[in-house]
Amino acid sequence: MQFTRRHFIKTTGAAGLTLAAAPAFSIGAPSSGIDRRALVQRHNPDIAKLDPFSALSVGNGEFAFTADVTGLQTFSAECEKDFPLCTMSHWGWHSFPAPDGIRREDYRFKDFDVYGRKVGYATSSTGQEALFNWMRENPHGLHLGRVAFEFKKSDGSAATPDDLKNCRQILDLWSGLIDSRFEFEGQIVQVQTCCHPELDAIALRVESPLLADGRVKILIAFPYGSPEMATADWTKPDRHTTKLNRSGENRADFGRKLDDDAYFAALEWSRGAVLDQKSAHEFLLAANSGSLELVCAFSPKSLPEKLPGFGVTQSASAAHWENFWNNGGAIDLSASTDPRAQEVERRIVLSLYNTAIHCAGSLPSQETGLLFNSWYGKFHLEMHWWHSAHFVAWNRFPLFENSLGLYERILPLARATAARQGYSGARWPKMIGPDGLDSPSPVAPLLVWQQPHPIYYAELCYRQQPDKKTLERWQEIVFEGAEFMASYAHFVEDRKQFVLGPPMKTVSENADTLTTINPTFELAYWRFGLRVAQTWRERLGLARDPKWDLVLKNLSPLPVQDGLYLMQENMPDTYTKWNWEHPALLGAFGVQPGDGADAETMRRTVRRVMEVWQWDRAWGWDFPMAALAAARSGEPGLAVDALLISSVKNRRHPNGHIYQRENLPAYLPANGGLLAATAMMAAGWTNGPSTDAPGFPTDGKWSVRHEGLKQWM
């Protein structure tokens, strides 16, 4: 029987939990030639000291737990500034009460002139700072609870990281198990940590003689919510409640209440341990022997009466991850002689693991996934492509499809936004939480490059399942999106052309809102979206929409000067003054299939961008975006070069995450982008070369074995 999360939540009792140890999903085609276990395990993270940037996570796509070198969240305070250790889920959100007299419906939009018409955007905080900030910060992602060691030294003082010796921690990617070993005052502590694939729970096994004498205990602590990166505020114990219910000798349930938000947690442990309450929100579990097993689960609803034990959870985790790795796509570069191949392969494997945990859930991922808060924990719909589209090329379509239902749910809100601004169709928001409400920002409401995304996703769905059911499910999303795009384009009589902007913010976000017009990425994407939408009408037996065709026929061409694409029209200094932030012009021929673009012009453009771009000011997904464009335009050597550009923004931690900046120490769009690029480089793309691995160099140094991948769009 195939179990889904929905079925699992309805299941109670030990029998149901044991059955759920079966693999949680089945994807793609089984492996054939590549030794996948060897491929995966040669990139197991191997950590030898406390390093915040080496923190490891276990998770299941809806829930994740991030641990330090102890296998738990022991040194949270020491890690918090650099890389917080959190327990997060797609359902765990918190909102502060609105300040007195503050109401969302009272927000005042700022009017922009759009060719003689006033259009209001949520860009201004002037005179409404409290409301502006409250709308941005709420709801925010919530740290569900800390599970940590409490160490006591022989003199009774608390341990510090320096008191841990001979640390060795390995994440076995094949089974999703973190094995942590270290010495504390001459005694060995061994910890195994894993996550259940269906229940939002971690399971632990701890072995140490220090357990029996009470010098090592397990701490469970619950914080108040915070929109900050750490997702937790430990300084406000009076702002929330934790209700303990002891339901048995080896079981405790916790009812959590934070303002108007509530959730549940439960703890079960092996016989002989005793749970004591340390403070209002802190609990200590002490064992009376040298071993302890523990399961800690979290849920928006009451938890089952019986939780799976460590053994069941470990087996379920192992089955889940073995199923994941043995299905879908794989790329093996081990026979390559290029010295960079091993690093490319490592980045691929760790990105597959990290995106499966952080980007495969029922909501689009925030840019730091389920690690900690970025932009208050909200997700950005223009980045949804970078988090999840790669799953399709890697033949893991269900992991992509999981989050698409959001667009159906928020369609009424998108329609309302378009109507308020005087447009037809649906205008998709940018920065939202699960409520779908757009957040005010000086930049975000003016972005438009997320608008064709749902059409792109619908087309991926149709390529996966080309039938009437798919067409009918996504018809409304496709047509309403295209209707907005057609109405957003403005016809300029003097030019006899439709233009995009102003006002607008482009992908790069660094140009003037009031003068931006006809950016290359957005022009190409408008062509793609309207072209595909017309194809959908034809598939459904409907006539082509004449307004969409009118825009398609008369849309401004991609701006070119001296044989190179410009970032936008009237930006001749693209490569001298504006060669920083995202090189978005490359996305028209890589991220997109190249509607309106010329391959040779883009080839020259790729070369120039690689030569002159300020890569130290780029973002983590810019490197794979350049690789995508380089591969598609016939520059495979530059594609590999782009993936490995030396930049602080392209620095990969031992855990596979990519550093972006101080408050973005992990950046999941870079992982997803890398997977998109390498899949296309290996499996090719529609109407691309018929040769194998067309995006990798043919200099004899690259041996690219791949299987189970799907051709890129």
C-alpha positions as CSV (number, residue, x, y, z in Angstrom):
1,M,0.0,0.0,0.0
2,Q,1.4,3.4,-0.9
3,F,1.1,5.8,2.1
4,T,0.7,9.6,1.7
5,R,1.1,12.2,4.3
6,R,-2.6,12.8,4.3
7,H,-3.3,9.1,4.9
8,F,-0.7,9.0,7.6
9,I,-2.1,11.9,9.6
10,K,-5.4,10.0,9.7
11,T,-3.7,6.9,11.0
12,T,-3.4,6.3,14.7
13,G,-1.9,3.5,16.8
14,A,1.3,1.6,16.6
15,A,0.2,-0.6,13.7
16,G,-0.4,2.4,11.4
17,L,2.9,4.0,12.3
18,T,4.8,0.8,11.6
19,L,3.1,0.4,8.2
20,A,4.2,4.0,7.4
21,A,7.8,2.8,7.4
22,A,7.3,1.8,3.8
23,P,8.9,4.2,1.3
24,A,7.0,7.5,1.3
25,F,7.0,8.0,-2.5
26,S,7.9,6.3,-5.7
27,I,9.5,8.4,-8.4
28,G,11.0,8.0,-11.9
29,A,12.5,4.9,-13.2
30,P,14.8,2.5,-11.3
31,S,18.5,2.7,-11.7
32,S,20.4,0.5,-14.1
33,G,24.1,1.0,-14.7
34,I,25.4,3.5,-12.1
35,D,26.4,2.2,-8.6
36,R,24.1,4.8,-6.9
37,R,25.0,3.9,-3.4
38,A,28.7,4.4,-4.1
39,L,27.9,7.6,-5.9
40,V,26.0,9.0,-3.0
41,Q,28.0,7.8,-0.1
42,R,31.4,9.1,-1.4
43,H,30.0,12.5,-0.7
44,N,28.7,11.9,2.9
45,P,29.6,15.0,4.9
46,D,32.3,14.2,7.4
47,I,32.6,16.8,10.2
48,A,35.4,17.0,12.8
49,K,34.6,20.1,14.8
50,L,31.9,22.4,15.8
51,D,31.4,24.7,12.8
52,P,28.1,26.5,12.4
53,F,28.5,26.3,8.6
54,S,28.7,22.5,8.8
55,A,25.4,22.0,10.5
56,L,23.5,19.0,9.2
57,S,19.8,18.5,8.7
58,V,17.4,15.6,8.6
59,G,13.9,16.0,7.2
60,N,11.1,14.8,5.0
61,G,10.1,17.8,2.8
62,E,7.6,19.1,5.2
63,F,9.7,19.2,8.3
64,A,13.4,19.6,9.1
65,F,15.7,19.4,12.1
66,T,19.2,21.0,12.0
67,A,21.9,19.8,14.4
68,D,25.4,20.8,15.4
69,V,28.3,18.4,15.8
70,T,26.6,16.7,18.8
71,G,23.8,15.5,16.6
72,L,21.4,17.8,18.5
73,Q,20.9,21.5,18.9
74,T,23.3,21.7,21.9
75,F,25.3,24.8,21.0
76,S,22.5,26.9,19.6
77,A,23.7,30.1,21.1
78,E,27.2,29.7,19.7
79,C,25.7,29.0,16.2
80,E,22.8,31.4,16.2
81,K,24.6,34.4,14.6
82,D,26.2,32.4,11.8
83,F,23.9,29.5,11.1
84,P,20.9,29.0,13.5
85,L,19.9,25.5,14.5
86,C,16.2,25.2,14.1
87,T,13.3,22.8,14.0
88,M,10.9,24.0,11.2
89,S,7.9,22.9,9.2
90,H,5.7,24.1,6.4
91,W,2.8,24.3,8.8
92,G,4.6,26.1,11.6
93,W,3.9,29.8,11.5
94,H,3.4,32.5,14.0
95,S,1.9,36.1,13.9
96,F,2.3,38.9,16.4
97,P,-1.0,40.6,17.2
98,A,-1.4,43.8,15.1
99,P,-0.6,47.0,17.1
100,D,-3.6,48.9,18.3
101,G,-5.4,50.7,15.6
102,I,-3.6,48.9,12.8
103,R,-5.6,47.1,10.1
104,R,-4.3,45.5,6.9
105,E,-7.3,47.0,4.9
106,D,-6.1,50.5,5.8
107,Y,-2.9,50.2,3.9
108,R,-2.4,53.1,1.5
109,F,-1.0,52.2,-1.9
110,K,1.5,54.5,-3.8
111,D,0.3,55.6,-7.2
112,F,2.5,55.3,-10.2
113,D,1.8,56.8,-13.6
114,V,1.4,54.1,-16.2
115,Y,1.1,55.9,-19.5
116,G,-1.4,58.4,-18.1
117,R,-3.2,55.9,-15.8
118,K,-2.7,55.7,-12.0
119,V,-1.8,52.3,-10.7
120,G,-1.3,51.6,-7.0
121,Y,1.5,49.5,-5.6
122,A,2.3,48.5,-2.0
123,T,5.7,50.1,-2.0
124,S,5.5,53.0,0.5
125,S,5.9,52.9,4.3
126,T,5.6,56.7,4.7
127,G,3.2,57.6,7.4
128,Q,2.3,54.0,7.9
129,E,5.5,52.4,9.2
130,A,3.9,50.2,11.9
131,L,1.4,48.7,9.4
132,F,4.1,48.3,6.7
133,N,6.4,46.5,9.0
134,W,3.7,44.3,10.6
135,M,2.5,43.2,7.2
136,R,6.0,42.3,6.1
137,E,6.9,40.4,9.4
138,N,3.7,38.4,9.7
139,P,3.2,35.5,9.5
140,H,6.8,34.3,10.1
141,G,8.4,30.9,10.2
142,L,8.5,29.3,13.7
143,H,11.2,27.3,15.5
144,L,9.0,24.5,16.9
145,G,11.3,23.4,19.6
146,R,14.9,22.8,20.6
147,V,16.2,19.3,21.3
148,A,19.7,19.5,22.8
149,F,22.2,18.0,25.3
150,E,22.7,19.5,28.7
151,F,26.2,18.7,29.6
152,K,27.6,19.1,33.2
153,K,31.3,19.0,33.8
154,S,32.7,17.2,36.9
155,D,32.9,20.6,38.7
156,G,29.2,21.2,38.0
157,S,29.7,23.9,35.4
158,A,28.1,23.8,31.9
159,A,30.1,22.5,29.0
160,T,31.4,24.7,26.2
161,P,32.3,23.6,22.6
162,D,36.0,23.4,23.6
163,D,35.1,20.7,26.1
164,L,34.3,18.3,23.3
165,K,37.2,16.3,22.0
166,N,37.8,13.9,19.1
167,C,34.6,14.8,17.3
168,R,33.5,12.8,14.3
169,Q,30.2,13.3,12.7
170,I,29.0,11.6,9.4
171,L,25.7,12.1,7.6
172,D,24.9,8.9,5.8
173,L,23.0,10.4,2.8
174,W,21.9,6.9,1.7
175,S,19.9,6.3,4.9
176,G,19.3,9.9,6.2
177,L,21.1,9.1,9.5
178,I,23.5,11.4,11.3
179,D,26.1,9.5,13.4
180,S,27.9,11.7,15.9
181,R,30.7,10.7,18.2
182,F,32.8,12.8,20.6
183,E,34.5,12.7,23.9
184,F,33.4,14.7,26.9
185,E,35.8,14.7,29.9
186,G,37.3,11.4,28.7
187,Q,34.0,9.6,28.1
188,I,32.6,8.7,24.7
189,V,29.2,9.9,23.6
190,Q,27.6,8.4,20.5
191,V,24.4,9.9,19.0
192,Q,22.3,8.7,16.0
193,T,19.7,11.2,14.6
194,C,17.1,10.6,12.0
195,C,13.7,11.9,10.8
196,H,10.6,9.9,10.1
197,P,9.6,10.3,6.4
198,E,5.9,10.8,7.1
199,L,5.6,12.0,10.7
200,D,7.2,15.3,11.6
201,A,9.4,13.7,14.2
202,I,13.1,13.1,15.0
203,A,14.4,9.9,16.6
204,L,17.5,9.7,18.7
205,R,19.7,6.9,20.1
206,V,22.3,8.1,22.7
207,E,24.9,5.8,24.2
208,S,27.3,7.0,26.9
209,P,28.3,6.2,30.5
210,L,27.7,9.8,31.2
211,L,23.9,9.3,30.9
212,A,23.7,7.1,34.0
213,D,25.4,9.5,36.3
214,G,23.3,12.4,35.2
215,R,26.0,14.5,33.5
216,V,24.4,14.2,30.1
217,K,20.7,14.9,29.9
218,I,18.3,15.7,27.0
219,L,16.8,19.2,27.0
220,I,13.6,20.0,25.2
221,A,12.8,23.8,25.1
222,F,10.1,25.8,23.4
223,P,10.6,29.5,22.3
224,Y,8.3,32.4,21.4
225,G,8.2,33.3,17.8
226,S,10.5,35.7,16.0
227,P,10.6,37.0,12.4
228,E,14.4,37.2,12.6
229,M,16.8,34.6,11.1
230,A,16.9,32.5,14.3
231,T,13.1,32.1,14.2
232,A,13.0,32.1,18.0
233,D,12.8,34.6,20.8
234,W,14.0,33.0,24.1
235,T,13.5,36.3,26.1
236,K,9.7,36.4,26.3
237,P,8.6,33.4,28.4
238,D,5.4,35.3,29.5
239,R,4.2,35.7,25.8
240,H,3.5,32.0,25.3
241,T,2.4,28.9,27.1
242,T,3.5,25.3,27.2
243,K,1.1,22.8,28.8
244,L,2.6,19.5,29.9
245,N,0.4,16.4,29.9
246,R,2.0,13.2,31.2
247,S,0.1,10.4,29.5
248,G,2.2,7.5,30.6
249,E,5.5,6.5,32.2
250,N,7.4,7.0,28.9
251,R,5.3,9.7,27.2
252,A,4.7,13.4,27.5
253,D,2.5,15.7,25.4
254,F,2.9,19.4,25.1
255,G,0.3,21.9,24.1
256,R,1.8,25.1,22.7
257,K,0.1,28.5,22.5
258,L,1.6,31.6,21.0
259,D,-0.9,34.5,20.7
260,D,-3.5,33.1,18.3
261,D,-1.3,30.2,17.0
262,A,-1.2,26.7,18.5
263,Y,0.5,23.4,17.9
264,F,1.4,20.2,19.6
265,A,4.5,18.2,20.5
266,A,5.0,14.8,22.0
267,L,7.9,12.9,23.5
268,E,8.4,9.2,24.0
269,W,11.5,7.5,25.5
270,S,12.9,4.2,26.4
271,R,12.2,2.7,29.8
272,G,14.0,4.0,32.9
273,A,14.3,7.7,31.9
274,V,12.5,10.4,33.8
275,L,11.2,13.8,32.5
276,D,11.4,16.8,34.8
277,Q,10.2,20.3,34.2
278,K,13.1,22.8,34.5
279,S,11.1,26.0,33.8
280,A,7.9,27.1,32.1
281,H,9.2,26.0,28.7
282,E,12.1,23.8,29.4
283,F,12.2,20.1,30.2
284,L,15.0,17.7,31.1
285,L,15.0,14.0,30.3
286,A,17.5,12.0,32.5
287,A,18.4,8.3,31.9
288,N,19.4,5.7,34.5
289,S,21.5,3.6,32.2
290,G,24.1,4.1,29.5
291,S,21.7,4.2,26.6
292,L,18.6,6.2,25.8
293,E,16.2,6.2,22.8
294,L,13.9,9.1,22.2
295,V,11.3,10.3,19.7
296,C,10.1,13.9,19.5
297,A,7.2,14.7,17.2
298,F,5.5,18.0,16.3
299,S,2.1,18.6,14.7
300,P,-0.6,21.2,14.1
301,K,-3.0,18.6,15.4
302,S,-3.0,16.2,18.4
303,L,-0.5,13.5,17.8
304,P,-1.2,9.7,17.7
305,E,-1.4,7.9,21.0
306,K,1.7,5.9,20.1
307,L,4.7,7.2,18.3
308,P,7.1,5.0,16.3
309,G,10.3,4.1,18.3
310,F,13.8,4.8,17.2
311,G,14.1,1.5,15.4
312,V,11.0,1.9,13.4
313,T,11.9,5.5,12.5
314,Q,15.4,4.6,11.5
315,S,14.1,1.8,9.2
316,A,11.5,4.1,7.7
317,S,14.1,6.8,7.1
318,A,16.5,4.3,5.5
319,A,13.7,2.9,3.2
320,H,12.6,6.5,2.3
321,W,16.1,7.6,1.3
322,E,17.1,4.3,-0.5
323,N,13.9,4.7,-2.6
324,F,14.8,8.3,-3.3
325,W,18.4,7.6,-4.4
326,N,17.5,4.5,-6.4
327,N,14.9,6.3,-8.4
328,G,14.9,9.4,-10.5
329,G,18.0,10.7,-12.2
330,A,21.7,10.3,-11.4
331,I,25.0,11.8,-12.8
332,D,28.3,10.0,-12.2
333,L,31.4,12.0,-13.0
334,S,33.9,9.7,-11.2
335,A,35.7,8.6,-14.4
336,S,36.5,12.2,-15.4
337,T,40.1,13.4,-15.4
338,D,39.2,17.1,-15.1
339,P,40.1,17.9,-11.4
340,R,36.9,19.9,-11.0
341,A,34.6,16.9,-11.7
342,Q,34.7,15.6,-8.1
343,E,33.5,19.0,-6.8
344,V,30.7,19.3,-9.4
345,E,29.6,15.8,-8.5
346,R,29.7,16.6,-4.7
347,R,27.6,19.7,-5.3
348,I,25.1,17.7,-7.3
349,V,24.6,14.9,-4.7
350,L,24.4,17.3,-1.7
351,S,22.0,19.6,-3.6
352,L,19.7,16.6,-4.3
353,Y,19.6,15.8,-0.6
354,N,19.1,19.4,0.5
355,T,16.4,20.2,-2.0
356,A,14.6,17.0,-1.2
357,I,14.4,18.1,2.4
358,H,13.8,21.9,1.9
359,C,12.2,22.4,-1.4
360,A,9.8,19.5,-2.0
361,G,7.0,20.3,0.4
362,S,3.4,21.4,0.1
363,L,4.4,25.1,0.0
364,P,7.1,26.7,-2.1
365,S,10.3,27.0,-0.2
366,Q,11.6,30.2,1.4
367,E,15.1,31.0,0.2
368,T,16.6,29.3,3.2
369,G,14.3,26.4,3.1
370,L,13.4,24.8,6.4
371,L,16.7,25.8,8.0
372,F,15.9,29.3,9.4
373,N,14.1,32.5,8.5
374,S,14.9,34.7,5.5
375,W,12.6,37.5,4.7
376,Y,10.7,36.5,7.9
377,G,10.2,33.0,6.6
378,K,8.1,34.0,3.6
379,F,8.6,32.4,0.2
380,H,9.2,34.3,-3.0
381,L,7.2,33.1,-6.0
382,E,9.7,34.4,-8.5
383,M,12.2,32.0,-6.9
384,H,9.8,29.0,-7.0
385,W,11.3,28.0,-10.3
386,W,14.8,27.9,-8.8
387,H,13.7,25.8,-5.8
388,S,11.6,23.2,-7.5
389,A,11.6,23.1,-11.4
390,H,14.8,20.9,-11.4
391,F,12.8,18.0,-9.9
392,V,11.1,17.5,-13.2
393,A,14.4,17.1,-15.1
394,W,15.7,14.7,-12.4
395,N,12.6,12.6,-13.0
396,R,11.2,13.3,-9.5
397,F,8.0,15.0,-10.7
398,P,5.9,14.4,-7.6
399,L,8.4,16.5,-5.5
400,F,7.8,19.3,-8.0
401,E,4.0,18.9,-8.1
402,N,3.7,19.0,-4.3
403,S,3.7,22.8,-4.0
404,L,1.7,23.7,-7.2
405,G,-1.6,23.6,-5.5
406,L,-0.8,27.0,-4.0
407,Y,-1.6,28.7,-7.3
408,E,-5.1,27.3,-7.4
409,R,-5.7,28.4,-3.8
410,I,-4.5,32.0,-4.3
411,L,-6.0,32.5,-7.7
412,P,-8.9,34.7,-6.3
413,L,-6.3,36.9,-4.6
414,A,-4.3,37.2,-7.8
415,R,-7.4,38.2,-9.7
416,A,-8.2,40.8,-7.1
417,T,-4.8,42.4,-7.4
418,A,-5.0,42.6,-11.1
419,A,-8.5,44.1,-11.0
420,R,-7.5,46.7,-8.3
421,Q,-4.7,47.8,-10.6
422,G,-6.9,47.9,-13.7
423,Y,-5.6,44.8,-15.4
424,S,-7.4,41.7,-16.6
425,G,-6.6,38.2,-15.5
426,A,-4.5,37.3,-12.4
427,R,-1.4,39.0,-11.2
428,W,0.7,36.7,-9.0
429,P,2.2,38.0,-5.8
430,K,5.9,38.0,-4.9
431,M,6.5,37.6,-1.2
432,I,3.9,35.7,0.7
433,G,3.2,33.3,3.5
434,P,0.6,30.5,3.5
435,D,-2.2,33.0,3.5
436,G,-1.2,34.2,0.0
437,L,-1.2,37.9,1.0
438,D,1.5,39.9,-0.8
439,S,3.9,41.8,1.4
440,P,4.7,45.5,0.9
441,S,8.2,46.4,-0.2
442,P,9.9,49.1,-2.1
443,V,10.8,46.5,-4.8
444,A,8.7,43.3,-4.6
445,P,5.3,44.5,-5.8
446,L,6.8,45.9,-9.0
447,L,8.4,42.7,-10.1
448,V,6.7,40.8,-13.0
449,W,9.1,38.0,-13.9
450,Q,7.1,35.5,-11.7
451,Q,4.0,36.1,-13.9
452,P,4.8,33.5,-16.6
453,H,6.1,30.9,-14.0
454,P,2.7,29.1,-13.5
455,I,2.4,28.8,-17.3
456,Y,5.8,27.2,-17.4
457,Y,4.9,24.9,-14.6
458,A,1.6,23.9,-16.3
459,E,3.6,23.1,-19.4
460,L,6.0,20.9,-17.4
461,C,2.9,19.1,-16.0
462,Y,1.6,18.6,-19.5
463,R,4.9,17.2,-20.7
464,Q,4.7,14.8,-17.7
465,Q,1.1,13.8,-18.4
466,P,-0.1,15.0,-21.8
467,D,-3.9,14.4,-21.4
468,K,-7.1,16.3,-21.0
469,K,-7.1,16.0,-17.2
470,T,-3.9,18.0,-17.0
471,L,-5.2,20.6,-19.5
472,E,-8.4,21.0,-17.5
473,R,-6.7,21.3,-14.1
474,W,-4.3,24.1,-15.2
475,Q,-6.5,25.8,-17.9
476,E,-7.7,28.5,-15.6
477,I,-4.2,29.2,-14.2
478,V,-2.7,29.4,-17.7
479,F,-5.4,31.5,-19.2
480,E,-5.7,34.0,-16.3
481,G,-2.0,34.4,-16.3
482,A,-1.8,35.1,-20.0
483,E,-4.8,37.5,-19.8
484,F,-2.8,39.6,-17.3
485,M,0.3,39.5,-19.4
486,A,-1.5,40.7,-22.4
487,S,-3.2,43.5,-20.5
488,Y,0.0,44.5,-18.8
489,A,1.8,45.1,-22.1
490,H,1.2,48.6,-23.3
491,F,0.9,49.6,-27.0
492,V,2.9,52.7,-27.8
493,E,1.5,54.3,-31.0
494,D,4.7,56.0,-32.1
495,R,6.6,52.7,-32.0
496,K,3.7,50.5,-33.2
497,Q,4.9,48.1,-30.5
498,F,3.8,46.7,-27.2
499,V,6.3,47.5,-24.4
500,L,6.8,46.3,-20.8
501,G,7.2,49.0,-18.3
502,P,7.7,51.5,-16.8
503,P,7.1,51.4,-13.9
504,M,8.6,48.0,-13.1
505,K,11.4,46.2,-11.4
506,T,13.4,43.8,-13.4
507,V,15.0,40.5,-12.3
508,S,18.1,42.4,-11.4
509,E,16.2,45.0,-9.2
510,N,19.1,47.5,-9.6
511,A,17.6,49.9,-12.2
512,D,15.3,52.9,-11.8
513,T,11.7,51.8,-11.5
514,L,10.5,54.9,-13.4
515,T,12.7,54.4,-16.5
516,T,12.9,50.7,-16.8
517,I,11.5,49.5,-20.1
518,N,11.7,46.3,-22.1
519,P,14.1,44.1,-20.1
520,T,15.5,41.2,-22.1
521,F,14.5,38.4,-19.6
522,E,10.9,39.7,-19.2
523,L,10.3,40.3,-23.0
524,A,11.4,36.7,-23.8
525,Y,9.3,35.3,-21.0
526,W,6.2,37.3,-22.1
527,R,6.6,35.7,-25.5
528,F,7.0,32.2,-24.0
529,G,4.0,32.6,-21.7
530,L,1.7,33.9,-24.4
531,R,2.9,31.4,-27.0
532,V,2.3,28.5,-24.6
533,A,-1.1,29.8,-23.5
534,Q,-2.2,29.9,-27.1
535,T,-1.0,26.3,-27.6
536,W,-3.1,25.3,-24.6
537,R,-6.2,26.9,-26.2
538,E,-5.5,24.8,-29.3
539,R,-5.0,21.6,-27.3
540,L,-8.4,22.3,-25.7
541,G,-10.1,22.8,-29.1
542,L,-10.5,26.6,-28.5
543,A,-9.8,29.4,-30.9
544,R,-6.6,31.4,-30.4
545,D,-7.2,34.6,-28.4
546,P,-6.8,37.5,-30.8
547,K,-5.5,39.9,-28.1
548,W,-2.8,37.5,-27.1
549,D,-1.8,37.1,-30.7
550,L,-1.8,40.9,-31.2
551,V,0.7,41.3,-28.3
552,L,2.8,38.4,-29.5
553,K,3.0,39.8,-33.0
554,N,3.9,43.3,-32.0
555,L,5.9,42.9,-28.7
556,S,9.1,44.8,-28.7
557,P,12.2,42.8,-29.8
558,L,14.9,41.9,-27.3
559,P,17.2,44.9,-27.1
560,V,20.6,44.5,-28.8
561,Q,23.6,46.7,-29.3
562,D,26.9,45.9,-30.9
563,G,25.9,42.3,-31.4
564,L,25.2,41.8,-27.7
565,Y,22.0,41.7,-25.7
566,L,21.4,44.5,-23.3
567,M,19.9,44.1,-19.8
568,Q,17.1,46.3,-21.0
569,E,16.3,48.9,-23.7
570,N,18.2,52.1,-23.4
571,M,20.9,50.6,-21.2
572,P,24.0,50.8,-23.5
573,D,26.3,50.6,-20.4
574,T,25.0,47.2,-19.5
575,Y,28.6,45.7,-19.4
576,T,30.3,48.6,-17.7
577,K,27.9,50.3,-15.2
578,W,25.2,47.7,-14.7
579,N,27.3,44.5,-14.7
580,W,26.4,43.5,-11.2
581,E,23.5,41.8,-9.5
582,H,21.8,39.2,-11.6
583,P,23.0,38.8,-15.3
584,A,19.3,38.3,-16.1
585,L,19.6,38.7,-19.8
586,L,21.2,35.2,-19.9
587,G,18.0,33.7,-18.5
588,A,16.2,34.3,-21.8
589,F,18.2,31.5,-23.3
590,G,18.6,28.8,-20.6
591,V,16.1,29.2,-17.9
592,Q,13.7,29.9,-20.8
593,P,13.9,28.1,-24.2
594,G,14.8,31.4,-26.0
595,D,11.6,32.9,-27.4
596,G,12.6,35.9,-29.5
597,A,16.3,35.3,-28.9
598,D,19.1,34.6,-31.4
599,A,21.5,31.8,-30.5
600,E,24.7,33.4,-31.9
601,T,23.9,36.8,-30.3
602,M,23.4,35.0,-27.0
603,R,26.6,33.1,-27.4
604,R,28.5,36.4,-27.7
605,T,26.6,37.7,-24.8
606,V,27.5,34.7,-22.6
607,R,31.2,35.2,-23.4
608,R,31.0,38.9,-22.5
609,V,29.1,38.3,-19.3
610,M,31.6,35.7,-18.2
611,E,34.5,38.2,-18.9
612,V,33.2,41.4,-17.2
613,W,30.5,40.5,-14.7
614,Q,31.1,41.4,-11.0
615,W,30.6,37.9,-9.7
616,D,31.4,39.0,-6.1
617,R,28.1,41.0,-6.3
618,A,26.1,38.2,-7.9
619,W,23.7,35.7,-6.2
620,G,24.0,32.0,-5.8
621,W,21.6,31.2,-8.7
622,D,23.4,33.5,-11.1
623,F,26.2,31.0,-11.6
624,P,23.9,28.1,-12.8
625,M,21.9,30.7,-14.8
626,A,25.1,31.5,-16.7
627,A,25.8,27.8,-17.1
628,L,22.3,27.1,-18.6
629,A,22.8,29.9,-21.1
630,A,26.3,28.8,-22.0
631,A,25.3,25.2,-22.5
632,R,22.3,26.1,-24.7
633,S,24.3,28.5,-26.8
634,G,27.0,26.0,-27.5
635,E,29.7,26.9,-24.9
636,P,30.0,23.8,-22.7
637,G,33.4,24.8,-21.4
638,L,32.0,28.1,-20.2
639,A,29.0,26.2,-18.7
640,V,31.4,24.3,-16.3
641,D,33.4,27.4,-15.7
642,A,30.2,29.2,-14.7
643,L,29.2,26.6,-12.1
644,L,32.6,26.9,-10.4
645,I,33.3,30.6,-10.5
646,S,35.4,31.6,-7.6
647,S,33.3,34.0,-5.5
648,V,32.2,34.2,-1.9
649,K,28.6,34.0,-3.3
650,N,29.5,30.6,-4.8
651,R,31.1,29.1,-1.7
652,R,29.8,25.7,-0.8
653,H,29.8,24.6,2.9
654,P,30.6,21.0,3.9
655,N,26.9,20.4,4.2
656,G,26.3,21.4,0.6
657,H,24.7,24.7,1.3
658,I,25.8,27.9,-0.5
659,Y,26.8,31.0,1.3
660,Q,25.2,34.3,0.1
661,R,25.8,36.8,2.8
662,E,25.8,37.2,6.6
663,N,22.0,36.9,7.0
664,L,21.8,34.3,4.2
665,P,24.4,31.7,5.2
666,A,22.5,29.1,3.2
667,Y,20.7,29.8,-0.1
668,L,18.6,27.1,-1.6
669,P,18.0,28.7,-5.1
670,A,21.7,28.1,-5.8
671,N,21.2,24.3,-5.1
672,G,18.1,24.1,-7.3
673,G,19.8,26.1,-10.0
674,L,22.9,23.8,-10.0
675,L,20.6,20.8,-10.4
676,A,18.7,22.5,-13.3
677,A,22.0,23.3,-15.1
678,T,23.7,20.0,-14.6
679,A,20.6,18.0,-15.7
680,M,20.3,20.1,-18.9
681,M,24.1,19.8,-19.5
682,A,23.8,16.0,-19.2
683,A,20.4,15.1,-20.8
684,G,20.1,18.0,-23.3
685,W,17.1,20.1,-24.1
686,T,14.3,20.2,-26.6
687,N,15.6,20.9,-30.2
688,G,19.1,20.7,-28.9
689,P,22.1,18.7,-30.1
690,S,21.6,15.0,-30.5
691,T,24.9,14.2,-28.9
692,D,25.2,12.9,-25.4
693,A,25.9,15.3,-22.5
694,P,25.9,18.3,-24.9
695,G,26.5,20.8,-22.1
696,F,29.8,19.3,-20.9
697,P,33.1,19.8,-22.6
698,T,34.3,17.4,-25.3
699,D,38.0,17.8,-24.5
700,G,38.3,14.2,-23.3
701,K,38.5,15.1,-19.7
702,W,34.9,14.6,-18.9
703,S,33.2,11.3,-18.6
704,V,29.5,11.9,-18.0
705,R,27.5,8.8,-17.1
706,H,23.9,9.6,-16.5
707,E,20.6,7.9,-16.3
708,G,17.0,8.6,-15.5
709,L,17.2,12.3,-16.4
710,K,14.6,14.1,-18.6
711,Q,15.4,16.4,-21.4
712,W,15.1,20.1,-20.4
713,M,12.4,22.3,-22.0
